[in-house]
Amino acid sequence: MEGRSTRKIIHVDMDAFFASVEQRDDPALRGRPVAVGYAAARGVVAAASYEARGFGVRSALPSVTALRRCPDLVFVPPRFDVYKAVSRQIHAIFAEYTDLIQPLSLDEAYLDVTGNRAGLPTAWATAKAIRARILEETGLTASAGISYNKFLAKLASDHRKPNGQFAVTPDMGAAWVETLPVARFHGVGPVTAAKMKRLGIETGADLRAKPLAFLEEHFGSSAGWYHAIARGEDHRPVNPNRARKSSGSETTFDRDLTEPAEIETGVLRMADDVWNWCENAQAFGRTVTVKIKFQDFRQITRSRSHAGAVTDRDQLHRTSLDLVRSIYPPETGIRLVGVTVSNFEAPVRDDGPALPLFGAGPDSRGASMMVEAR
C-alpha cells in the first residue's frame, strides 16, 4: 500500500453515530438499547446503539417491530442540528490530513491520503491519528478501513467495528475478496444478492469464477463492475466535488390516506420543501418525480420532464399534482408520498452529505429532506 504509484485510501465510518451522540449527551442512556426515531405506529428506526443491535434492531426497521424485538428499547427523537454540527467537527479533522474528502453521509467519508499532508509514516498511522482526534474532540469512536481503492476500504472499515481499523494491502486484496459473501459488497443490494444466489454466486470466489460474458447475460451494464470487484479492482478516485443530481423530500402519514384532498396536501408540502431547497441553492431541474407508497408497501413513481427547468413554485405544484392525480382513484390506501426534482440545468456541487429519512414523528408529518449525491 505504501508504493509510490499506489493510492492510499481510508474509509472512516462513525460507530452508531446518531445513537452514540445521544448516549454521549445523556449519561442516562449509556449502556441501554437506544433507537433514534419515533415509537409511533408509522415510525422507523433511523439509528440503533450497539446495545439495541444485540436484539436485532437495525436502521430502517419499523418501530413496532423494533419494540417487539427489544421491549426495553428507548426511543430518542432525532436532533438534526446536533448531528450536522458534530459532522462538521469531524470533517474539519479530515481536512487537516487531506483535501481529497468524499462525504457519503453525515457519518462516513472516503479520504485519499496519498499526499501524506500530516507527514505520517503509513496510511495505517494516519487512520489511527484521525480516529484519536475524533475521540478527543467529539467523545465519539470511529472505525476505519485502509486500502488501495474505495471498494476495499469500505469493506475493511466494517471488519473491526466498533472502534477499530483494518487494512487490505495490494498483495492480499483479491484473495481477501474471495472469502467474503457477495451480500456484503457495496453495490450488491438484497435483490441482486438473491439473484446471485440463485445463480450459484454466494462468495467473492464464486463471483470471480463466472466469465464476464455470463455476468453480462445476467446483470447487463453492471457486469463490468462485478467482474472487477471480484478481483479487488476499483479505479474510482476519491472525488470531493461530486455533482448533486436531485433534491427530494418525502413523508410517511400517520394513517393510510384515500381522500384526494389529504393526499394532495401532503404532496404540496413535500413540493414546498423541495422548492425551498432549490431556491436557496439556486438549482433548478427539468424533471419532477412523485413517489407513492401504498399501505401494502408497494411503491410506484410518476415522472415528467419539461423542456426547460422548473423555475417557480407554482409550476412545481402543478406538475406534482398532475402526477399524483394520474393514479386516482388509488387502488388502496397511501402511506407515503414524496416529491423529487432532478436533471438540474447545471452541475450542483455537493457541499455536504444527505440527511436520511426518519419516518413518522409525533406531528404525523415525519418529513425530512433527502438530497442525493451520486
C-alpha positions as CSV (number, residue, x, y, z in Angstrom):
1,M,0.0,0.0,0.0
2,E,2.9,2.3,0.6
3,G,4.3,2.2,-3.0
4,R,4.6,5.5,-4.8
5,S,2.0,4.6,-7.5
6,T,-0.5,3.1,-5.2
7,R,-3.4,5.1,-3.8
8,K,-3.8,5.2,0.0
9,I,-7.5,5.5,0.8
10,I,-9.2,5.5,4.1
11,H,-12.9,5.0,4.7
12,V,-13.9,6.4,8.1
13,D,-17.2,5.3,9.5
14,M,-18.6,6.6,12.8
15,D,-19.8,3.9,15.2
16,A,-23.6,4.0,15.6
17,F,-23.3,7.8,15.0
18,F,-26.7,9.2,15.9
19,A,-27.3,6.8,18.8
20,S,-23.8,7.4,20.1
21,V,-24.3,11.2,20.1
22,E,-27.4,10.7,22.1
23,Q,-25.6,8.5,24.6
24,R,-22.8,10.9,24.8
25,D,-25.1,13.8,25.6
26,D,-27.4,12.0,28.0
27,P,-25.4,9.7,30.5
28,A,-28.7,8.0,31.5
29,L,-28.8,6.4,28.0
30,R,-25.3,4.9,28.2
31,G,-25.3,1.1,28.3
32,R,-29.0,1.0,27.3
33,P,-30.6,-0.1,24.0
34,V,-31.3,3.2,22.2
35,A,-33.0,3.9,18.9
36,V,-33.1,7.3,17.2
37,G,-36.5,7.9,15.8
38,Y,-40.1,7.7,16.9
39,A,-42.1,4.9,18.6
40,A,-45.2,5.9,16.6
41,A,-47.1,3.3,14.6
42,R,-45.5,4.5,11.4
43,G,-42.1,5.3,12.9
44,V,-38.9,3.9,11.6
45,V,-35.6,3.4,13.4
46,A,-33.0,5.8,12.0
47,A,-30.1,4.5,14.1
48,A,-29.6,2.0,16.8
49,S,-27.0,1.7,19.5
50,Y,-24.8,-1.4,19.7
51,E,-26.9,-2.5,22.8
52,A,-30.0,-2.4,20.6
53,R,-28.3,-4.1,17.7
54,G,-27.8,-7.1,20.0
55,F,-31.6,-7.6,19.9
56,G,-31.7,-7.4,16.1
57,V,-32.7,-3.7,16.0
58,R,-31.3,-2.0,12.9
59,S,-31.8,1.2,11.0
60,A,-34.9,1.2,8.6
61,L,-36.7,-1.3,10.9
62,P,-40.3,-0.3,11.7
63,S,-40.5,1.0,15.2
64,V,-43.2,-1.5,16.2
65,T,-41.0,-4.4,15.1
66,A,-38.1,-2.9,17.0
67,L,-40.1,-2.8,20.2
68,R,-41.2,-6.4,19.7
69,R,-37.6,-7.4,19.5
70,C,-36.5,-5.2,22.3
71,P,-39.3,-4.2,24.8
72,D,-36.8,-2.1,26.8
73,L,-35.8,-0.1,23.7
74,V,-35.5,3.7,24.4
75,F,-36.6,5.9,21.5
76,V,-35.0,9.3,21.3
77,P,-36.2,12.0,18.8
78,P,-33.6,12.9,16.2
79,R,-31.7,16.1,16.6
80,F,-30.6,17.0,13.1
81,D,-28.8,20.2,14.0
82,V,-26.6,18.4,16.6
83,Y,-25.7,15.6,14.2
84,K,-24.8,18.1,11.5
85,A,-22.7,20.2,13.9
86,V,-20.8,17.1,15.0
87,S,-20.3,16.0,11.4
88,R,-18.8,19.4,10.6
89,Q,-16.3,18.9,13.5
90,I,-15.3,15.5,12.1
91,H,-14.9,16.8,8.6
92,A,-12.7,19.7,9.9
93,I,-10.4,17.0,11.3
94,F,-10.3,15.2,8.0
95,A,-9.3,18.4,6.3
96,E,-6.2,18.6,8.4
97,Y,-5.0,15.4,6.8
98,T,-6.1,15.8,3.1
99,D,-8.1,17.9,0.7
100,L,-9.4,14.8,-1.0
101,I,-12.5,14.1,1.1
102,Q,-15.7,12.5,-0.4
103,P,-18.5,12.5,2.2
104,L,-21.0,9.7,1.8
105,S,-23.3,10.7,4.6
106,L,-23.1,12.7,7.9
107,D,-21.1,9.8,9.5
108,E,-18.8,8.4,6.8
109,A,-16.4,9.5,4.2
110,Y,-13.6,8.5,1.9
111,L,-10.2,10.1,2.3
112,D,-7.3,9.9,-0.2
113,V,-4.2,10.4,2.0
114,T,-1.7,9.5,-0.7
115,G,-0.2,13.0,-0.5
116,N,0.5,12.5,3.2
117,R,-0.1,16.0,4.3
118,A,0.5,15.1,8.0
119,G,3.9,13.5,7.3
120,L,3.0,10.2,9.0
121,P,4.9,7.0,8.1
122,T,1.9,5.0,6.8
123,A,-1.8,5.3,5.9
124,W,-2.4,3.0,8.9
125,A,-0.8,5.6,11.2
126,T,-2.9,8.3,9.5
127,A,-6.1,6.5,10.2
128,K,-5.2,5.9,13.8
129,A,-4.4,9.6,14.3
130,I,-7.7,10.6,12.7
131,R,-9.7,8.3,14.9
132,A,-7.8,9.5,18.0
133,R,-8.5,13.1,17.1
134,I,-12.2,12.4,16.6
135,L,-12.4,10.7,20.0
136,E,-10.6,13.6,21.7
137,E,-12.7,16.4,20.1
138,T,-16.1,14.8,20.0
139,G,-16.1,12.0,22.6
140,L,-17.2,9.5,19.8
141,T,-15.5,6.5,18.3
142,A,-14.9,5.8,14.7
143,S,-13.8,2.8,12.7
144,A,-11.6,2.9,9.6
145,G,-10.7,0.8,6.6
146,I,-7.4,1.3,4.8
147,S,-6.7,0.1,1.3
148,Y,-5.6,0.9,-2.2
149,N,-9.1,1.5,-3.5
150,K,-12.5,2.7,-2.3
151,F,-14.3,-0.6,-2.6
152,L,-11.9,-2.4,-0.3
153,A,-11.5,0.5,2.1
154,K,-15.3,0.5,2.7
155,L,-15.4,-3.3,3.2
156,A,-12.4,-3.0,5.6
157,S,-14.0,-0.3,7.8
158,D,-16.7,-2.8,8.8
159,H,-14.2,-5.6,9.7
160,R,-13.1,-4.3,13.1
161,K,-16.2,-2.4,14.2
162,P,-16.7,-0.8,16.6
163,N,-13.7,1.4,17.4
164,G,-11.2,-0.5,15.2
165,Q,-9.4,-0.4,11.9
166,F,-8.4,-2.9,9.3
167,A,-6.1,-2.7,6.3
168,V,-6.3,-4.6,3.0
169,T,-3.0,-4.4,1.1
170,P,-2.4,-5.0,-2.6
171,D,-0.9,-8.4,-2.0
172,M,-4.0,-9.6,-0.1
173,G,-6.8,-7.7,-1.8
174,A,-8.0,-10.2,-4.4
175,A,-7.7,-13.3,-2.1
176,W,-9.5,-11.5,0.7
177,V,-12.4,-10.6,-1.5
178,E,-12.8,-14.2,-2.5
179,T,-13.5,-15.2,1.1
180,L,-16.4,-12.7,1.6
181,P,-20.1,-13.1,1.0
182,V,-21.3,-11.1,-2.0
183,A,-24.1,-9.7,0.1
184,R,-21.5,-7.6,1.9
185,F,-20.3,-6.0,-1.3
186,H,-21.0,-2.3,-1.9
187,G,-23.3,-2.1,-4.9
188,V,-24.8,-5.6,-4.3
189,G,-28.2,-5.0,-2.8
190,P,-30.6,-7.6,-1.3
191,V,-32.4,-8.2,-4.7
192,T,-29.1,-8.6,-6.6
193,A,-27.7,-10.8,-3.8
194,A,-30.7,-13.1,-4.0
195,K,-30.4,-13.3,-7.8
196,M,-26.7,-14.1,-7.5
197,K,-27.5,-16.9,-5.0
198,R,-30.0,-18.4,-7.5
199,L,-27.1,-18.4,-10.0
200,G,-24.8,-20.1,-7.5
201,I,-22.9,-17.0,-6.6
202,E,-22.6,-16.6,-2.8
203,T,-18.9,-15.6,-2.2
204,G,-16.3,-13.4,-4.0
205,A,-14.7,-16.6,-5.2
206,D,-18.0,-17.7,-6.8
207,L,-18.3,-14.3,-8.5
208,R,-14.7,-14.4,-9.7
209,A,-15.3,-17.8,-11.3
210,K,-18.0,-16.5,-13.6
211,P,-16.9,-15.3,-17.0
212,L,-17.6,-11.7,-18.0
213,A,-20.0,-13.0,-20.7
214,F,-22.0,-14.8,-18.1
215,L,-22.3,-11.7,-15.9
216,E,-23.2,-9.6,-18.9
217,E,-26.0,-12.0,-19.8
218,H,-27.5,-11.9,-16.3
219,F,-26.5,-8.4,-15.0
220,G,-26.2,-6.2,-18.1
221,S,-24.4,-2.9,-17.6
222,S,-23.4,-3.8,-14.0
223,A,-21.4,-6.9,-15.2
224,G,-18.1,-5.0,-15.6
225,W,-18.3,-3.7,-12.0
226,Y,-19.0,-7.1,-10.6
227,H,-16.2,-8.6,-12.7
228,A,-13.7,-6.0,-11.4
229,I,-14.6,-6.1,-7.7
230,A,-14.4,-9.9,-7.6
231,R,-10.7,-9.3,-8.3
232,G,-10.3,-6.5,-5.8
233,E,-10.2,-3.9,-8.5
234,D,-11.8,-0.4,-8.3
235,H,-10.3,2.6,-10.1
236,R,-12.7,5.3,-8.9
237,P,-10.9,8.3,-7.5
238,V,-11.9,9.9,-4.2
239,N,-14.0,12.8,-5.6
240,P,-14.5,15.8,-3.3
241,N,-16.6,17.6,-6.0
242,R,-19.4,15.2,-6.7
243,A,-22.4,16.7,-8.6
244,R,-25.6,16.7,-6.8
245,K,-28.2,15.0,-9.0
246,S,-31.5,15.5,-7.3
247,S,-33.4,17.1,-4.4
248,G,-36.3,15.3,-2.8
249,S,-38.5,15.2,0.3
250,E,-41.0,12.6,1.4
251,T,-43.3,12.0,4.3
252,T,-45.0,9.0,6.0
253,F,-48.6,9.7,7.1
254,D,-49.8,8.6,10.5
255,R,-52.7,6.7,8.7
256,D,-53.3,5.4,5.2
257,L,-55.0,8.1,3.0
258,T,-57.5,7.6,0.3
259,E,-59.1,11.1,0.1
260,P,-57.5,13.2,-2.8
261,A,-57.5,16.4,-0.7
262,E,-55.5,14.9,2.1
263,I,-53.1,13.2,-0.3
264,E,-52.5,16.4,-2.3
265,T,-51.9,18.4,0.9
266,G,-49.0,16.0,1.6
267,V,-47.7,16.3,-1.9
268,L,-47.8,20.1,-1.9
269,R,-46.0,20.1,1.5
270,M,-43.2,18.0,0.0
271,A,-43.1,20.1,-3.1
272,D,-42.6,23.2,-0.9
273,D,-39.7,21.5,1.0
274,V,-38.0,20.8,-2.3
275,W,-38.7,24.2,-3.7
276,N,-37.2,25.9,-0.7
277,W,-34.0,23.9,-1.2
278,C,-33.9,24.7,-5.0
279,E,-34.5,28.4,-4.3
280,N,-31.8,28.6,-1.6
281,A,-29.3,26.6,-3.7
282,Q,-30.4,28.4,-7.0
283,A,-30.5,24.9,-8.5
284,F,-33.4,24.2,-10.8
285,G,-34.2,20.9,-12.6
286,R,-36.3,19.8,-15.6
287,T,-37.7,16.5,-14.1
288,V,-40.3,16.2,-11.4
289,T,-41.0,12.8,-9.8
290,V,-43.7,11.9,-7.4
291,K,-43.3,8.7,-5.3
292,I,-46.2,6.9,-3.8
293,K,-46.1,4.0,-1.3
294,F,-49.3,2.1,-0.7
295,Q,-50.4,0.5,2.6
296,D,-49.1,-2.9,1.4
297,F,-45.6,-1.3,0.9
298,R,-45.8,-1.5,-2.9
299,Q,-44.2,1.6,-4.4
300,I,-44.6,3.4,-7.7
301,T,-43.2,6.6,-9.2
302,R,-44.6,9.0,-11.8
303,S,-42.2,11.5,-13.6
304,R,-42.5,14.3,-16.0
305,S,-39.6,16.1,-17.8
306,H,-40.1,19.6,-19.0
307,A,-38.3,21.3,-22.0
308,G,-36.7,23.7,-19.5
309,A,-36.1,23.9,-15.8
310,V,-38.9,24.3,-13.3
311,T,-38.2,27.8,-12.1
312,D,-41.2,28.7,-10.0
313,R,-43.1,27.1,-7.1
314,D,-46.5,27.1,-8.9
315,Q,-45.1,25.1,-11.8
316,L,-43.7,22.6,-9.3
317,H,-47.1,22.4,-7.6
318,R,-49.0,21.9,-10.8
319,T,-46.7,19.2,-12.1
320,S,-46.6,17.4,-8.7
321,L,-50.4,17.4,-8.5
322,D,-50.8,16.2,-12.1
323,L,-48.6,13.3,-11.4
324,V,-50.3,12.2,-8.2
325,R,-53.7,12.6,-9.8
326,S,-52.7,10.2,-12.5
327,I,-53.1,7.3,-10.0
328,Y,-56.6,8.3,-8.9
329,P,-58.6,6.6,-7.6
330,P,-55.9,5.0,-5.5
331,E,-56.2,1.2,-5.6
332,T,-55.6,1.1,-1.8
333,G,-54.6,3.5,1.0
334,I,-51.5,5.6,0.6
335,R,-49.0,5.6,3.5
336,L,-46.2,7.8,1.9
337,V,-45.7,10.4,-0.7
338,G,-42.6,12.1,-2.0
339,V,-41.5,14.7,-4.5
340,T,-38.1,15.0,-6.2
341,V,-36.6,17.4,-8.7
342,S,-33.7,16.2,-10.9
343,N,-31.9,16.9,-14.2
344,F,-30.5,20.2,-13.0
345,E,-29.7,22.9,-15.5
346,A,-26.1,23.0,-14.4
347,P,-24.0,20.8,-12.1
348,V,-24.7,21.5,-8.4
349,R,-21.8,21.0,-6.1
350,D,-22.4,18.6,-3.2
351,D,-21.4,20.7,-0.3
352,G,-22.5,18.2,2.3
353,P,-23.9,14.8,3.0
354,A,-27.6,14.0,2.8
355,L,-29.9,13.6,5.8
356,P,-31.7,10.3,6.0
357,L,-35.4,9.8,6.2
358,F,-36.6,9.2,9.8
359,G,-40.2,8.2,9.3
360,A,-43.3,9.4,11.1
361,G,-42.8,11.8,14.0
362,P,-45.3,12.9,16.7
363,D,-46.8,15.5,14.5
364,S,-47.5,12.8,11.9
365,R,-45.6,14.6,9.2
366,G,-42.3,12.8,9.6
367,A,-40.7,14.6,6.7
368,S,-37.0,15.2,6.1
369,M,-35.1,16.5,3.2
370,M,-33.2,13.9,1.2
371,V,-30.6,15.4,-1.2
372,E,-28.9,12.7,-3.3
373,A,-25.4,13.0,-4.5
374,R,-24.2,10.0,-6.6
